[in-house]
Amino acid sequence: MRLKSRLALFALSAAVAGALPLTAMLRAAAQPAPDSRAEEAGPAADPAAAAEAENNLTYAVTLPETGDEALDTAIRNASSLERLRETAPVDAYGLIGRALAESDNMRDALRSEGYYGGSARVTIDGQTPDTPGLAERLLARPEGAEPVPVAVTVEQGPQYRLAPVRLQAEPAGASIADAGETGLTEGDPARAQPVLDAEGRLRDTLRDAGYPFAAVRRRVTVNHDTRRMEVTFTIAPGPRPQFARPGVSGEERTDSALLGRIVAPMQGQGFSQKTIDETRKDLLSLGVFSTVRARAGERLDEAGNLPVTFTVAERPLHAIGFGAAYETRYGPTFTTYWEHRNLFGGAERLRLEAEVNRLGTTGDTSDTGGKIGASLRTPWFAGRNQTLTFDIAALRERPDAYDRDAFTLGALLEREFSPRLTYGFGPQIEFSRVTQDNVTTNYQLIGVLGQLRWNDTDSPLNPSRGIRAALLVNPIYSLGESNAFTRLRGQASTYLDVSGDKGSIIALRGVVGSIVGASFGGVPPDKRFYAGGGGSVRGYSYQSVGPRTASGEPAGGLSLVEGSIELRQRINGPLGMAAFVDAGSVTRDPTPDFGNLKVGAGLGVRYLTAIGPLRADVAIPLNKESGDSAFGLYVGIGQAF
């Protein structure tokens, strides 16, 4: 009884000691700053706070090393003496209170690793915390004395082991075969975390198998005679229902019939959290909702089915955005867009966009290019996860390789095979005038674009793992020249988190392309392959890698090969750096080869923001030719690939 009373007194002392500094700070913050006359008159500090600061003790903690790394980690994490040593100063009574509580902390740490027969001892300056007069002796220590030594020692004793784990059905006779395995083996160390993990695993496995109300309880008995931990899990699977027809609430401008079609396939399916999550993602993919919350009912309806309600919150109806980038010898690029996110109530997105590029590269506007375009995207067009997009654009392009003025029309129907795999196809129409080497040709082109895309990366702008891959097939027929050709292009990139914490990422990229069915001269200059510049072979000017025209300008080619390797290293917080090597080759022959391979290398800076990393790269060409720049500077938002 005396020890319990003293423990309560010390705990109260610790609480008061911890509260006094905060009270003193609040009082000090509420008082006006003293002027020079007040300083001359004497210190204005709170006497109680000053006295308290004088009574605070500094102490040093010695924790045991048991030879069991997991136990040592548990002890460090459990020690309040060490955790609060610098952040929460205490006086002698507070230190004694902490030391008394530390024994319980050490007991919990020992038991968490299976040492149920272990014990712990704490001493302050060589004496146990309940030594009479200890607080007074600590207060009497001279000013400037060494920190008070506090030592924690443990006697862990033998590590207990698991007895055979029992599974018990509730009610008796209920099938628990779908609960799976516990993952616990007789004779394993009687650690706490694996038991907790097993409980959660049994419950999650049942819910994944269609039991939404599955419950698992554990009963743990430690037998000190046999040094065994006996664990019994009582499993109540509950009913295995089907979904009732889901409901959607919270929509304001979005067609309720569309939302009903999206969630309707759930009706009649067996309960699955995966199905709920996938339907929630389908609603979010419409692009009109800022949040979608799914809530399953707490009980079954009268028909024995499980009700589910999705609650949505709509995004603002309109949005506007801006972008900018810079590249040496190409100049700055500025983009802007305005969009209506729900044009007719069916989540149709109308986007108007404009771009201007190569500003000021020649001192006038002769090489300034740009684009004005519009697109209309209709999700869930004639089927589940199927999107139809129409686009129209007017372009003025003035790269070094050619001059192009064009008007384009297109449509693309996209459908998901899976959340990672998408295919699409659609017609294209183009009317253009292209000039290269002072030869101007008017083109009327019709084509079909087919694409297959794979993406399992974890971020669109700053991936740290996964693969992106795309295969494009684009047959084109030139009406004016009665000429047909097909553009083939495959590209892939992958990202490896070598540090395991997204601190060091290795990114790899490869591209191969070929144009078949026509001669070099039969392919419009703007449809040929080019390499060089940001997102291609850094260190070389935009489109400069490959064959040249008679006047020395880039001519493009019928084949393309590119590759990149980049190390992305986080330095501190949002700041990072990158080191990279790019290589590429463009030839007149449709068969890709490495006969004219160009290699560039460089360094970059990354700064992470909410909209993606800000990127600045500097690269040099390693095998430049006459006319190539000495270096390239590339600035933009998002990684290079």
Protein Blocks (a to p, Z undefined) as FASTA:
>chain_A
ZZmmmmmmmmmmmmmmmmmmmmmmmmmmmpccddfklmmnopcbdfklmmmmmmpccddd
ddddehiaklmmmmmmmmmklmmmmmmccdfklmmmmmmmmmmmmmmmmmmnopakbccd
ddeehiafklghklmmmmmpcehiacddddddddebjaddddddddddddehiacklnop
nhiaehiacbfklmmmmmmmmmmmmmmnopakbccdddddddfklopacddddddebpad
dddddddehiaklcfklmmmmmmmmgopacdfklmmmmmmmmmmnopafbdcddddfbdc
fkopacdddddddddfbdcdddddddehkbpadddddddfblnonopacddddddehehk
lopaklpccddddddddehihiahiacddddddddddbfkbccddddddddddddfbfkb
ccddddddddddddeehiacddddddddddddddfbfbfklccbdcdddddddddddfkl
opacddddddddddddfkonopaccdddddddddehiafklpcfklmcceedehiaghia
ehkaccddfkopaebjabdcdddddddddfbhjbccddddddddddfbfbdcfklcccdd
ddddddddfkbpcdddddddfbbcehiafbdcdddedjfZZ
